[in-house]
Amino acid sequence: EVAVVEVPKEEDRVIPPRWWENFWFREGASVEAYADNDWWAANVRRYENFQVHLRYQGAGDEDDEWVDIDDVARLRPPVDGSSGNQHCQVGQQLKVLFDEERWYTGAIIQYDR
């Protein structure tokens, strides 16, 4: 089964306030970071003291850097559906179809890659 995700235009994108409070900054999580006058895809390498150590996708470790998670001018969540992060957050509420008959409200309690 293939999921089709419509990616919003940059000017139509809405970033929830304080988005970082509900985001799981696990190793490998995708984010977008602002550098060199543009937004770039990056992956979290480490999370420590409200900062993330980022590796820009396609770049080497010489470009890695630490960014404060609440620095909205430098860090934002990925486009919804682009990395799976928006669909795989521990604690996230969702609807679950059981036995193809009934929908239940649930929450993600564990996420394994």
N, CA, C and O atoms as a MOPAC input file, in Angstrom:
PM7 MOZYME 1SCF
protein

 N      0.84700 1    -1.17500 1     0.00000 1
 C      0.00000 1     0.00000 1     0.00000 1
 C      0.89100 1     1.23600 1     0.00000 1
 O      1.85400 1     1.30900 1     0.76300 1
 N      0.57800 1     2.18800 1    -0.83700 1
 C      1.37200 1     3.40400 1    -0.97000 1
 C      0.57000 1     4.58400 1    -0.45100 1
 O     -0.58700 1     4.77200 1    -0.82700 1
 N      1.18700 1     5.37600 1     0.41200 1
 C      0.54100 1     6.58300 1     0.93200 1
 C      0.99800 1     7.77400 1     0.11000 1
 O      2.19500 1     7.96400 1    -0.10800 1
 N      0.05900 1     8.56300 1    -0.33900 1
 C      0.37700 1     9.77600 1    -1.08100 1
 C      0.22000 1    10.95200 1    -0.13900 1
 O     -0.83900 1    11.15200 1     0.45500 1
 N      1.29000 1    11.73000 1    -0.00900 1
 C      1.27800 1    12.88000 1     0.89600 1
 C      1.46100 1    14.14000 1     0.07300 1
 O      2.43900 1    14.27500 1    -0.66300 1
 N      0.52300 1    15.05600 1     0.19800 1
 C      0.64600 1    16.33300 1    -0.49200 1
 C      1.50600 1    17.25900 1     0.35600 1
 O      1.14600 1    17.59100 1     1.48500 1
 N      2.62200 1    17.66600 1    -0.18300 1
 C      3.55200 1    18.52400 1     0.54800 1
 C      3.12200 1    19.97400 1     0.36600 1
 O      2.99700 1    20.44500 1    -0.76500 1
 N      2.89400 1    20.69300 1     1.47700 1
 C      2.46600 1    22.09100 1     1.35000 1
 C      3.58100 1    22.97700 1     0.80900 1
 O      4.76500 1    22.70300 1     1.00500 1
 N      3.17800 1    24.04100 1     0.12800 1
 C      4.15800 1    25.02300 1    -0.32800 1
 C      4.75300 1    25.69600 1     0.89600 1
 O      4.11000 1    25.78500 1     1.94300 1
 N      5.96300 1    26.16100 1     0.76000 1
 C      6.67800 1    26.78600 1     1.88300 1
 C      5.84900 1    27.88100 1     2.53900 1
 O      5.78700 1    27.95200 1     3.76700 1
 N      5.21300 1    28.73200 1     1.74500 1
 C      4.45500 1    29.84900 1     2.31200 1
 C      3.15600 1    29.39400 1     2.99400 1
 O      2.58400 1    30.14200 1     3.78600 1
 N      2.69000 1    28.18500 1     2.69400 1
 C      1.46300 1    27.65600 1     3.29800 1
 C      1.73900 1    26.81900 1     4.54900 1
 O      0.80800 1    26.42600 1     5.25200 1
 N      2.98400 1    26.55400 1     4.81800 1
 C      3.33600 1    25.70400 1     5.95000 1
 C      3.05200 1    26.37500 1     7.27700 1
 O      3.38200 1    27.54500 1     7.47100 1
 N      2.44600 1    25.64300 1     8.18500 1
 C      2.15900 1    26.15200 1     9.52100 1
 C      2.94000 1    25.30200 1    10.51400 1
 O      2.75300 1    24.08700 1    10.58200 1
 N      3.80600 1    25.93800 1    11.27700 1
 C      4.58400 1    25.23900 1    12.29800 1
 C      3.88500 1    25.46700 1    13.63400 1
 O      3.73500 1    26.61200 1    14.06200 1
 N      3.45500 1    24.39700 1    14.30000 1
 C      2.77600 1    24.58200 1    15.58700 1
 C      3.68200 1    25.28400 1    16.59600 1
 O      4.88200 1    25.01200 1    16.64500 1
 N      3.11300 1    26.18800 1    17.40600 1
 C      3.92700 1    26.83700 1    18.43300 1
 C      4.49400 1    25.78400 1    19.39400 1
 O      3.81500 1    24.81700 1    19.74000 1
 N      5.70300 1    25.98100 1    19.80500 1
 C      6.37300 1    25.10200 1    20.76800 1
 C      6.32400 1    23.63300 1    20.33000 1
 O      6.16600 1    22.73500 1    21.15700 1
 N      6.46200 1    23.40300 1    19.02600 1
 C      6.37500 1    22.06100 1    18.45100 1
 C      7.35800 1    21.09200 1    19.08500 1
 O      7.09100 1    19.89300 1    19.16500 1
 N      8.49800 1    21.61200 1    19.53800 1
 C      9.56700 1    20.76500 1    20.07100 1
 C      9.16700 1    20.05800 1    21.36800 1
 O      9.78600 1    19.06300 1    21.74600 1
 N      8.13900 1    20.56400 1    22.04900 1
 C      7.72400 1    19.95200 1    23.30800 1
 C      7.08200 1    18.57200 1    23.10600 1
 O      7.05500 1    17.76200 1    24.03200 1
 N      6.56900 1    18.30500 1    21.90900 1
 C      5.92800 1    17.02500 1    21.62500 1
 C      6.66900 1    16.21600 1    20.57200 1
 O      6.13700 1    15.23700 1    20.04900 1
 N      7.87900 1    16.61500 1    20.26400 1
 C      8.65500 1    15.93700 1    19.23600 1
 C      9.67300 1    15.02000 1    19.90100 1
 O     10.33100 1    15.41300 1    20.86500 1
 N      9.80300 1    13.81800 1    19.39800 1
 C     10.75200 1    12.85900 1    19.96100 1
 C     12.08500 1    13.01000 1    19.23000 1
 O     12.22800 1    12.55300 1    18.09600 1
 N     13.04700 1    13.64200 1    19.86900 1
 C     14.36100 1    13.87200 1    19.27500 1
 C     15.24300 1    12.64000 1    19.45500 1
 O     16.30800 1    12.71700 1    20.06800 1
 N     14.80000 1    11.51000 1    18.92200 1
 C     15.56800 1    10.27100 1    19.01000 1
 C     16.67200 1    10.28900 1    17.96000 1
 O     16.60800 1    11.05300 1    16.99700 1
 N     17.66300 1     9.46300 1    18.14700 1
 C     18.73100 1     9.34900 1    17.16000 1
 C     18.13600 1     8.93300 1    15.82900 1
 O     17.38600 1     7.96000 1    15.75300 1
 N     18.47200 1     9.67100 1    14.77500 1
 C     17.97100 1     9.37900 1    13.44300 1
 C     16.71500 1    10.14200 1    13.06400 1
 O     16.32300 1    10.13500 1    11.89700 1
 N     16.06700 1    10.80700 1    14.03300 1
 C     14.84700 1    11.56600 1    13.71500 1
 C     15.17600 1    12.66100 1    12.70700 1
 O     16.24000 1    13.27700 1    12.76500 1
 N     14.25700 1    12.89000 1    11.79300 1
 C     14.44400 1    13.92700 1    10.78200 1
 C     13.89300 1    15.25800 1    11.26400 1
 O     12.83300 1    15.31900 1    11.88700 1
 N     14.62200 1    16.31200 1    10.96900 1
 C     14.20200 1    17.68300 1    11.23300 1
 C     14.66700 1    18.52400 1    10.04800 1
 O     15.32300 1    18.01800 1     9.13700 1
 N     14.32700 1    19.79600 1    10.06600 1
 C     14.86200 1    20.73400 1     9.08900 1
 C     15.61100 1    21.81700 1     9.84900 1
 O     15.14000 1    22.31300 1    10.87300 1
 N     16.77400 1    22.17400 1     9.34000 1
 C     17.61000 1    23.18900 1     9.99400 1
 C     17.95600 1    24.28300 1     8.98700 1
 O     18.19600 1    24.01600 1     7.81000 1
 N     17.97500 1    25.51300 1     9.48000 1
 C     18.27500 1    26.66400 1     8.62600 1
 C     19.77100 1    26.94500 1     8.66400 1
 O     20.35700 1    27.16000 1     9.72500 1
 N     20.36400 1    26.93600 1     7.49000 1
 C     21.80000 1    27.22500 1     7.36000 1
 C     22.05300 1    27.73700 1     5.94300 1
 O     21.38900 1    27.31100 1     4.99800 1
 N     22.98900 1    28.62700 1     5.80200 1
 C     23.35200 1    29.15800 1     4.48300 1
 C     22.13400 1    29.66700 1     3.70600 1
 O     21.99100 1    29.41300 1     2.51000 1
 N     21.25600 1    30.39400 1     4.41700 1
 C     20.08600 1    31.04100 1     3.81200 1
 C     19.05400 1    30.09600 1     3.20600 1
 O     18.34700 1    30.46400 1     2.26800 1
 N     18.96600 1    28.87400 1     3.74400 1
 C     17.96800 1    27.93000 1     3.25200 1
 C     17.67600 1    26.87700 1     4.31600 1
 O     18.45800 1    26.69900 1     5.25000 1
 N     16.54300 1    26.17600 1     4.17300 1
 C     16.19800 1    25.07700 1     5.06800 1
 C     16.73400 1    23.78600 1     4.48700 1
 O     16.57800 1    23.51700 1     3.29600 1
 N     17.37600 1    22.97800 1     5.34500 1
 C     18.00800 1    21.72700 1     4.92100 1
 C     17.49900 1    20.56800 1     5.77100 1
 O     17.23600 1    20.72100 1     6.96400 1
 N     17.36600 1    19.41600 1     5.14000 1
 C     16.99600 1    18.20500 1     5.86800 1
 C     18.19600 1    17.75900 1     6.69500 1
 O     19.33300 1    17.77500 1     6.22400 1
 N     17.92600 1    17.36200 1     7.92800 1
 C     18.99600 1    16.91700 1     8.82800 1
 C     18.45900 1    15.78700 1     9.70600 1
 O     17.25100 1    15.61700 1     9.87000 1
 N     19.38700 1    15.03100 1    10.25700 1
 C     19.03000 1    13.95400 1    11.18100 1
 C     19.67200 1    14.19900 1    12.53500 1
 O     20.80100 1    14.68000 1    12.63400 1
 N     18.92500 1    13.85700 1    13.56900 1
 C     19.42500 1    13.99500 1    14.93300 1
 C     20.44300 1    12.89500 1    15.19400 1
 O     20.16600 1    11.71700 1    14.97000 1
 N     21.61600 1    13.28200 1    15.66500 1
 C     22.63700 1    12.30400 1    16.05400 1
 C     22.63800 1    12.09800 1    17.56400 1
 O     22.83900 1    10.98500 1    18.05100 1
 N     22.40800 1    13.19900 1    18.30700 1
 C     22.32600 1    13.14400 1    19.78100 1
 C     21.39800 1    14.23700 1    20.26100 1
 O     21.22000 1    15.26500 1    19.60700 1
 N     20.81100 1    13.99100 1    21.41700 1
 C     19.98200 1    15.00000 1    22.09200 1
 C     20.52100 1    15.12300 1    23.50600 1
 O     20.68000 1    14.12900 1    24.21600 1
 N     20.79800 1    16.36100 1    23.90500 1
 C     21.40700 1    16.57700 1    25.22000 1
 C     21.15900 1    18.01600 1    25.65900 1
 O     21.40900 1    18.95200 1    24.90000 1
 N     20.66500 1    18.19300 1    26.88500 1
 C     20.48200 1    19.53100 1    27.46500 1
 C     19.73700 1    20.49700 1    26.54400 1
 O     20.16600 1    21.63400 1    26.34800 1
 N     18.61600 1    20.03500 1    25.97900 1
 C     17.76800 1    20.84800 1    25.11300 1
 C     18.47200 1    21.32100 1    23.84700 1
 O     18.13900 1    22.36500 1    23.28600 1
 N     19.45300 1    20.53300 1    23.40600 1
 C     20.12500 1    20.77900 1    22.13600 1
 C     20.17800 1    19.47300 1    21.35400 1
 O     20.18200 1    18.38300 1    21.92800 1
 N     20.22000 1    19.60900 1    20.02100 1
 C     20.38900 1    18.44000 1    19.16700 1
 C     21.67300 1    18.58500 1    18.36900 1
 O     22.01200 1    19.66300 1    17.88300 1
 N     22.37100 1    17.47100 1    18.25000 1
 C     23.54900 1    17.39600 1    17.40200 1
 C     23.05600 1    16.89300 1    16.05500 1
 O     22.56200 1    15.77000 1    15.95400 1
 N     23.18700 1    17.71800 1    15.01700 1
 C     22.61400 1    17.42000 1    13.70800 1
 C     23.65100 1    16.99900 1    12.69200 1
 O     24.78300 1    17.48300 1    12.69300 1
 N     23.24100 1    16.08500 1    11.81900 1
 C     23.99400 1    15.73400 1    10.61700 1
 C     23.10500 1    16.07600 1     9.44000 1
 O     22.02000 1    15.51500 1     9.28700 1
 N     23.56700 1    17.00200 1     8.60700 1
 C     22.79600 1    17.37600 1     7.42900 1
 C     22.80600 1    16.22200 1     6.43700 1
 O     23.84900 1    15.61900 1     6.18800 1
 N     21.63900 1    15.91800 1     5.87100 1
 C     21.54400 1    14.79600 1     4.93700 1
 C     22.41500 1    15.06500 1     3.71900 1
 O     22.30900 1    16.11400 1     3.08300 1
 N     23.27200 1    14.11000 1     3.40300 1
 C     24.18100 1    14.22700 1     2.27900 1
 C     25.49600 1    14.90500 1     2.60500 1
 O     26.36900 1    15.00200 1     1.74400 1
 N     25.65400 1    15.37800 1     3.84400 1
 C     26.88400 1    16.06800 1     4.24900 1
 C     27.72200 1    15.16200 1     5.14100 1
 O     27.24300 1    14.13800 1     5.62800 1
 N     28.95300 1    15.54100 1     5.34500 1
 C     29.85200 1    14.79000 1     6.21400 1
 C     29.85200 1    15.34000 1     7.62600 1
 O     29.19400 1    16.33800 1     7.92000 1
 N     30.59600 1    14.67600 1     8.49500 1
 C     30.61500 1    15.08300 1     9.90000 1
 C     31.24600 1    16.45100 1    10.12400 1
 O     31.05200 1    17.04500 1    11.18400 1
 N     31.99200 1    16.96200 1     9.15700 1
 C     32.58800 1    18.29800 1     9.31700 1
 C     31.51800 1    19.39000 1     9.33500 1
 O     31.77600 1    20.50400 1     9.79300 1
 N     30.31900 1    19.07600 1     8.83700 1
 C     29.21800 1    20.04500 1     8.84100 1
 C     28.25200 1    19.84500 1    10.00200 1
 O     27.29700 1    20.60900 1    10.14700 1
 N     28.48400 1    18.82700 1    10.83300 1
 C     27.61300 1    18.59700 1    11.99400 1
 C     27.63400 1    19.81900 1    12.90300 1
 O     28.62600 1    20.54600 1    12.96400 1
 N     26.52000 1    20.03500 1    13.61100 1
 C     26.48000 1    21.14500 1    14.55800 1
 C     25.42200 1    20.90200 1    15.62100 1
 O     24.51900 1    20.08300 1    15.45000 1
 N     25.55400 1    21.63100 1    16.72000 1
 C     24.57800 1    21.61400 1    17.81000 1
 C     23.63500 1    22.79100 1    17.62400 1
 O     24.07000 1    23.90200 1    17.32100 1
 N     22.32100 1    22.54100 1    17.81000 1
 C     21.30300 1    23.57900 1    17.68400 1
 C     20.35100 1    23.44600 1    18.87100 1
 O     19.96600 1    22.33700 1    19.24000 1
 N     19.97000 1    24.58200 1    19.47000 1
 C     18.96800 1    24.57600 1    20.54100 1
 C     17.62800 1    24.13200 1    19.96300 1
 O     17.24000 1    24.58900 1    18.88800 1
 N     16.91500 1    23.24900 1    20.66100 1
 C     15.66000 1    22.73800 1    20.11900 1
 C     14.57500 1    23.80600 1    20.03800 1
 O     13.63600 1    23.65700 1    19.25600 1
 N     14.67500 1    24.87500 1    20.82100 1
 C     13.65100 1    25.92300 1    20.77900 1
 C     14.05300 1    27.12300 1    19.92100 1
 O     13.40800 1    28.17000 1    19.98900 1
 N     15.09300 1    26.98600 1    19.12700 1
 C     15.53800 1    28.05800 1    18.23600 1
 C     14.71200 1    27.99100 1    16.95000 1
 O     15.10900 1    27.33600 1    15.98600 1
 N     13.55600 1    28.67500 1    16.94000 1
 C     12.62800 1    28.57700 1    15.82100 1
 C     13.19000 1    29.17900 1    14.53200 1
 O     12.68200 1    28.89200 1    13.44800 1
 N     14.21000 1    29.99100 1    14.63300 1
 C     14.84300 1    30.54500 1    13.43300 1
 C     15.78900 1    29.53600 1    12.78300 1
 O     16.18500 1    29.71200 1    11.63100 1
 N     16.15100 1    28.48100 1    13.51500 1
 C     17.12300 1    27.51100 1    13.01400 1
 C     16.60400 1    26.08500 1    12.88700 1
 O     17.17800 1    25.28000 1    12.15400 1
 N     15.52100 1    25.76600 1    13.59500 1
 C     15.08500 1    24.36900 1    13.63600 1
 C     13.57000 1    24.29000 1    13.52800 1
 O     12.85300 1    25.08200 1    14.13900 1
 N     13.08600 1    23.32300 1    12.74200 1
 C     11.64900 1    23.09000 1    12.62700 1
 C     11.40600 1    21.61600 1    12.32100 1
 O     12.32000 1    20.90300 1    11.90600 1
 N     10.16200 1    21.16000 1    12.52800 1
 C      9.86000 1    19.76100 1    12.23100 1
 C      9.86800 1    19.54000 1    10.72200 1
 O      9.73700 1    20.49500 1     9.95600 1
 N     10.02000 1    18.29700 1    10.29200 1
 C      9.97300 1    18.02600 1     8.85200 1
 C      8.55300 1    18.18900 1     8.33600 1
 O      7.60400 1    18.24400 1     9.11800 1
 N      8.41100 1    18.26500 1     7.03700 1
 C      7.08800 1    18.31400 1     6.42700 1
 C      6.33600 1    17.07000 1     6.86600 1
 O      6.88300 1    15.96800 1     6.82500 1
 N      5.09800 1    17.23200 1     7.28200 1
 C      4.29300 1    16.11400 1     7.76500 1
 C      4.29800 1    14.97600 1     6.75800 1
 O      3.96200 1    15.16600 1     5.58900 1
 N      4.68100 1    13.79300 1     7.22100 1
 C      4.70800 1    12.61600 1     6.37700 1
 C      6.00700 1    12.41800 1     5.63400 1
 O      6.18700 1    11.37800 1     4.99900 1
 N      6.92600 1    13.37500 1     5.68300 1
 C      8.14800 1    13.24100 1     4.90200 1
 C      9.14300 1    12.27000 1     5.51700 1
 O      9.99400 1    11.72500 1     4.81500 1
 N      9.04300 1    12.05300 1     6.81300 1
 C     10.02900 1    11.18400 1     7.44200 1
 C      9.42800 1    10.14400 1     8.36200 1
 O     10.14600 1     9.28900 1     8.88000 1
 N      8.14800 1    10.20000 1     8.57000 1
 C      7.52800 1     9.30100 1     9.51700 1
 C      7.46600 1     9.86400 1    10.91900 1
 O      6.70500 1     9.35800 1    11.74400 1
 N      8.24600 1    10.90200 1    11.21900 1
 C      8.26000 1    11.43500 1    12.57800 1
 C      6.90100 1    11.91300 1    13.03800 1
 O      6.53200 1    11.70700 1    14.19400 1
 N      6.15600 1    12.54300 1    12.16300 1
 C      4.87100 1    13.08300 1    12.56700 1
 C      3.85900 1    11.98200 1    12.83600 1
 O      2.80400 1    12.24400 1    13.41400 1
 N      4.15900 1    10.76000 1    12.43000 1
 C      3.23100 1     9.65800 1    12.62100 1
 C      3.72600 1     8.66800 1    13.65900 1
 O      3.04500 1     7.68100 1    13.93500 1
 N      4.87700 1     8.90000 1    14.23500 1
 C      5.47600 1     7.92500 1    15.14900 1
 C      6.02400 1     8.59400 1    16.40100 1
 O      7.18800 1     8.40000 1    16.75100 1
 N      5.21100 1     9.36300 1    17.06300 1
 C      5.64900 1    10.03500 1    18.27500 1
 C      5.08100 1     9.32300 1    19.49500 1
 O      3.86900 1     9.13400 1    19.59200 1
 N      5.93200 1     8.93100 1    20.41400 1
 C      5.46100 1     8.31400 1    21.64600 1
 C      4.53500 1     9.29900 1    22.35700 1
 O      4.86800 1    10.47300 1    22.51500 1
 N      3.36900 1     8.81000 1    22.78500 1
 C      2.38900 1     9.64100 1    23.46100 1
 C      1.35700 1    10.24600 1    22.52600 1
 O      0.34400 1    10.77900 1    22.97900 1
 N      1.60600 1    10.16900 1    21.22600 1
 C      0.67400 1    10.74100 1    20.25500 1
 C     -0.64900 1     9.98300 1    20.28000 1
 O     -0.66600 1     8.75300 1    20.29300 1
 N     -1.75300 1    10.72100 1    20.28700 1
 C     -3.08900 1    10.13300 1    20.22400 1
 C     -3.42400 1     9.80100 1    18.77800 1
 O     -3.05400 1    10.54300 1    17.86900 1
 N     -4.12600 1     8.68500 1    18.55800 1
 C     -4.52000 1     8.30000 1    17.22800 1
 C     -5.74300 1     7.39700 1    17.28500 1
 O     -6.12700 1     6.92000 1    18.35300 1
 N     -6.34700 1     7.16800 1    16.13200 1
 C     -7.46800 1     6.23500 1    16.00600 1
 C     -6.93300 1     4.92400 1    15.43300 1
 O     -6.10900 1     4.92200 1    14.51800 1
 N     -7.41800 1     3.80600 1    15.98800 1
 C     -6.94700 1     2.48700 1    15.58500 1
 C     -8.14600 1     1.65100 1    15.14700 1
 O     -9.13300 1     1.54700 1    15.87500 1
 N     -8.06000 1     1.05300 1    13.95100 1
 C     -9.12000 1     0.18100 1    13.46000 1
 C     -8.83100 1    -1.23400 1    13.94100 1
 O     -7.76700 1    -1.78900 1    13.66800 1
 N     -9.79200 1    -1.81300 1    14.66100 1
 C     -9.62200 1    -3.14700 1    15.22300 1
 C    -10.55000 1    -4.11400 1    14.49300 1
 O    -11.74400 1    -3.84900 1    14.35700 1
 N    -10.00000 1    -5.23500 1    14.02300 1
 C    -10.76600 1    -6.27700 1    13.31400 1
 C    -11.59000 1    -5.73100 1    12.15400 1
 O    -12.65500 1    -6.26500 1    11.84400 1
 N    -11.11000 1    -4.68500 1    11.52000 1
 C    -11.77100 1    -4.06500 1    10.38000 1
 C    -13.23500 1    -3.71100 1    10.66000 1
 O    -14.04500 1    -3.60300 1     9.74000 1
 N    -13.56000 1    -3.53000 1    11.95600 1
 C    -14.94200 1    -3.24400 1    12.31800 1
 C    -15.11700 1    -1.99100 1    13.16400 1
 O    -16.05500 1    -1.22300 1    12.94900 1
 N    -14.23700 1    -1.78100 1    14.10700 1
 C    -14.47900 1    -0.73700 1    15.09100 1
 C    -13.22900 1     0.11400 1    15.29500 1
 O    -12.11300 1    -0.40200 1    15.34600 1
 N    -13.43600 1     1.43100 1    15.41000 1
 C    -12.35400 1     2.36400 1    15.65600 1
 C    -12.24200 1     2.63700 1    17.14900 1
 O    -13.24400 1     2.82500 1    17.83800 1
 N    -10.99500 1     2.65600 1    17.63900 1
 C    -10.72900 1     2.95700 1    19.04000 1
 C     -9.72500 1     4.10000 1    19.11000 1
 O     -8.88900 1     4.26200 1    18.22100 1
 N     -9.81900 1     4.88600 1    20.17400 1
 C     -8.81700 1     5.91600 1    20.42500 1
 C     -7.67900 1     5.26800 1    21.19600 1
 O     -7.90900 1     4.51700 1    22.14400 1
 N     -6.45500 1     5.55900 1    20.78700 1
 C     -5.29400 1     4.99100 1    21.45800 1
 C     -4.15000 1     5.97700 1    21.47500 1
 O     -4.28400 1     7.11700 1    21.03100 1
 N     -3.03000 1     5.52600 1    21.98800 1
 C     -1.81700 1     6.34700 1    22.03400 1
 C     -0.62100 1     5.46700 1    21.75900 1
 O     -0.60500 1     4.29800 1    22.14400 1
 N      0.37500 1     6.01400 1    21.10100 1
 C      1.61500 1     5.28300 1    20.84600 1
 C      2.39700 1     5.22100 1    22.15500 1
 O      2.69500 1     6.25500 1    22.75200 1
 N      2.72700 1     4.01600 1    22.59800 1
 C      3.47900 1     3.86100 1    23.85000 1
 C      4.91500 1     3.45000 1    23.59200 1
 O      5.76800 1     3.60300 1    24.46600 1
 N      5.20200 1     2.92000 1    22.38400 1
 C      6.57000 1     2.53700 1    22.05300 1
 C      6.71800 1     2.60600 1    20.55000 1
 O      5.78900 1     2.28400 1    19.80900 1
 N      7.89100 1     3.02600 1    20.09900 1
 C      8.17600 1     3.11600 1    18.66600 1
 C      9.50700 1     2.43500 1    18.40800 1
 O     10.51700 1     2.78500 1    19.01700 1
 N      9.51200 1     1.46900 1    17.51300 1
 C     10.73500 1     0.77100 1    17.10000 1
 C     10.91000 1     0.98900 1    15.60800 1
 O      9.96800 1     0.83500 1    14.83100 1
 N     12.13000 1     1.34900 1    15.21300 1
 C     12.38600 1     1.55100 1    13.78300 1
 C     12.38900 1     0.24600 1    13.04900 1
 O     12.58900 1     0.22100 1    11.83500 1

